[in-house]
Amino acid sequence: MIVAFVEFFIYIKKGGIYEQKTIYAMTFRTIFTILMAYISIKFYKKIKKMKQIPLILALSVCSVFYSCNNTAPSENNSSQITVNHSEEQNQEEAIILDNGKKWKVNDNMLPYILDAEKIFIAYLDNHDVDFKKLAKDLENKNDSLTSNCTMEGQAHDELHKWLLPHLELTEKLSSAESENEAQNQIKELKLSFETFHKYFE
């Protein structure tokens, strides 16, 4: 659990996408695991009857199982997990302008967003129907975008208000099982790119 906690903070230091409540949850789980282990040891020392040992061992196993099933996401899939946990929060958060002006997206990130938009526009202009390929191409750009996330401060926070729902839309497009279902996600992606240009440049 502690090792996972350390790896998660290393991931954050590298500019990975994360949610504040994930840190709170991991802190709680770490404390919970330590507390359960301490209680188990205390009870074990007081046990005099062998028939009570299975109960204590079960308590210890439960605490370990709880923590292991709630460890931090790895660097490879943390973006996807964070998106799922952040859905409700980001639906409530509105992007704001920089004192009435658009936020500047740095040169490390902006090209990947614009390239993804070009791919998306070409798909629409060509009346393409291979939405699986579109989703794959967009996901590749998203991966490059998130791995080059170097923005800081409020500009970074505002961009992530747009980015996390955008990543989720791409994921839903990838998992669409019909063209009609895909069209709904494509409409949402079109609005997402329009939202980006409304608040960022």
C-alpha positions in Angstrom: 0.0 0.0 0.0 2.8 2.4 0.9 4.7 1.5 -2.2 1.6 2.2 -4.3 1.2 5.6 -2.5 4.8 6.5 -3.3 4.4 5.5 -7.0 1.2 7.6 -7.3 3.0 10.7 -6.0 5.9 10.1 -8.4 3.2 9.9 -11.2 1.7 13.2 -10.0 5.2 14.9 -10.0 5.6 13.9 -13.6 2.5 15.9 -14.4 0.0 13.1 -14.5 -3.8 13.7 -14.3 -5.3 13.1 -10.9 -8.1 14.1 -8.6 -7.6 15.6 -5.2 -10.1 13.3 -3.5 -8.0 10.3 -4.8 -5.2 11.4 -2.5 -7.7 11.7 0.4 -9.0 8.3 -0.3 -5.6 6.7 -0.4 -4.6 8.4 2.8 -7.7 7.0 4.5 -7.0 3.5 3.2 -3.4 3.6 4.3 -4.4 4.6 7.8 -7.2 2.1 7.9 -4.8 -0.7 6.9 -2.3 0.2 9.5 -5.0 0.5 12.2 -6.5 -2.9 11.3 -3.0 -4.5 11.4 -2.3 -3.0 14.8 -5.7 -4.2 16.2 -5.0 -7.7 14.8 -1.6 -7.9 16.5 -3.0 -6.7 19.8 -5.8 -9.2 19.7 -3.5 -12.0 18.6 -1.3 -11.5 21.7 -4.3 -11.8 24.0 -5.6 -15.0 22.4 -5.3 -18.0 24.6 -7.7 -20.3 22.8 -6.6 -21.7 19.4 -10.2 -21.7 18.1 -10.2 -17.9 18.1 -7.1 -17.6 15.8 -9.1 -18.0 12.6 -11.3 -15.0 13.5 -8.2 -12.8 13.9 -6.6 -14.1 10.8 -9.8 -13.4 8.9 -9.8 -9.8 10.2 -6.2 -9.3 9.0 -6.9 -10.8 5.6 -10.0 -8.6 5.2 -8.0 -5.4 5.9 -5.3 -6.4 3.4 -7.9 -7.3 0.8 -9.7 -4.0 1.3 -6.5 -2.0 0.8 -5.2 -4.0 -2.2 -8.5 -3.6 -4.0 -8.4 0.2 -3.5 -4.7 1.0 -4.4 -3.7 3.9 -6.5 -3.9 3.6 -10.3 -0.8 2.7 -12.3 0.8 5.2 -14.6 -0.5 3.4 -17.7 -4.2 3.4 -16.8 -4.5 6.3 -14.3 -5.9 8.7 -16.8 -8.8 6.3 -17.6 -9.6 5.6 -13.9 -9.3 9.2 -12.9 -11.8 10.1 -15.7 -14.3 7.7 -14.3 -14.0 9.0 -10.7 -14.0 12.6 -11.8 -17.2 12.5 -14.0 -19.6 13.8 -11.4 -17.2 16.5 -10.2 -16.3 17.8 -13.6 -20.0 18.0 -14.6 -20.5 20.5 -11.8 -17.3 22.6 -12.5 -17.6 25.3 -15.1 -14.6 26.6 -17.0 -13.8 30.2 -16.4 -11.8 32.7 -18.5 -8.6 34.3 -17.5 -10.0 37.7 -16.6 -12.2 37.7 -19.7 -9.4 36.3 -21.9 -8.7 32.8 -23.2 -6.2 30.7 -21.3 -2.9 30.1 -23.1 -2.1 26.4 -23.7 1.7 25.9 -23.9 3.5 24.6 -26.9 4.1 21.2 -25.4 0.4 20.4 -25.3 -1.5 22.6 -27.9 -0.2 20.8 -31.0 -1.7 17.5 -29.9 -5.1 19.1 -29.3 -5.1 20.8 -32.7 -3.9 17.6 -34.4 -6.7 15.7 -32.8 -9.2 18.3 -34.0 -7.8 18.1 -37.6 -8.3 14.3 -37.5 -11.9 14.8 -36.2 -12.7 17.5 -38.9 -11.3 15.3 -41.6 -13.5 12.4 -40.4 -16.6 14.7 -40.7 -15.7 16.2 -44.0 -15.0 12.9 -45.6 -18.3 11.4 -44.3 -16.3 8.6 -42.8 -18.0 5.8 -40.9 -15.1 4.0 -39.4 -15.6 5.5 -35.9 -13.4 2.8 -34.3 -10.4 4.2 -36.3 -11.4 7.7 -35.4 -11.5 6.8 -31.7 -8.1 5.1 -31.9 -6.5 8.1 -33.7 -7.9 10.5 -31.1 -6.8 8.3 -28.2 -3.2 8.3 -29.6 -3.3 12.1 -29.6 -4.8 12.1 -26.1 -2.0 9.8 -24.8 0.6 12.2 -26.2 -1.2 15.1 -24.8 -1.5 13.8 -21.2 2.1 12.5 -21.2 3.3 16.0 -22.1 1.2 17.8 -19.5 3.5 20.5 -18.3 1.1 23.4 -17.5 0.8 24.7 -14.0 -1.4 26.9 -11.9 -5.0 27.9 -12.7 -4.4 27.5 -16.4 -3.6 23.9 -15.8 -6.7 23.4 -13.6 -9.0 25.1 -16.1 -7.6 23.0 -19.0 -8.3 19.8 -17.0 -11.9 20.8 -16.5 -12.2 20.5 -20.3 -9.8 17.7 -20.8 -11.2 15.0 -18.4 -14.7 15.0 -19.9 -13.1 15.1 -23.4 -11.1 12.0 -22.7 -14.2 10.3 -21.5 -16.1 11.1 -24.7 -13.2 9.5 -26.7 -13.4 6.5 -24.5 -17.2 6.2 -25.0 -16.7 6.5 -28.8 -14.2 3.7 -28.7 -16.6 1.4 -26.9 -19.6 2.3 -29.0 -21.3 -0.8 -30.4 -23.3 0.8 -33.3 -23.0 3.7 -35.7 -26.0 5.5 -34.0 -24.3 5.2 -30.6 -21.1 6.5 -32.1 -22.9 9.5 -33.7 -24.1 10.7 -30.3 -20.5 10.7 -29.0 -19.3 12.4 -32.2 -21.8 15.2 -31.7 -20.5 15.6 -28.1 -16.9 15.6 -29.3 -17.7 18.4 -31.8 -19.2 20.5 -28.9 -16.1 19.7 -26.8 -13.7 21.0 -29.4 -15.9 24.1 -29.7 -15.7 24.6 -26.0 -11.9 24.3 -26.1 -11.7 27.2 -28.5 -14.1 29.2 -26.4 -11.8 29.2 -23.4 -8.3 28.3 -24.7 -5.9 29.3 -27.4 
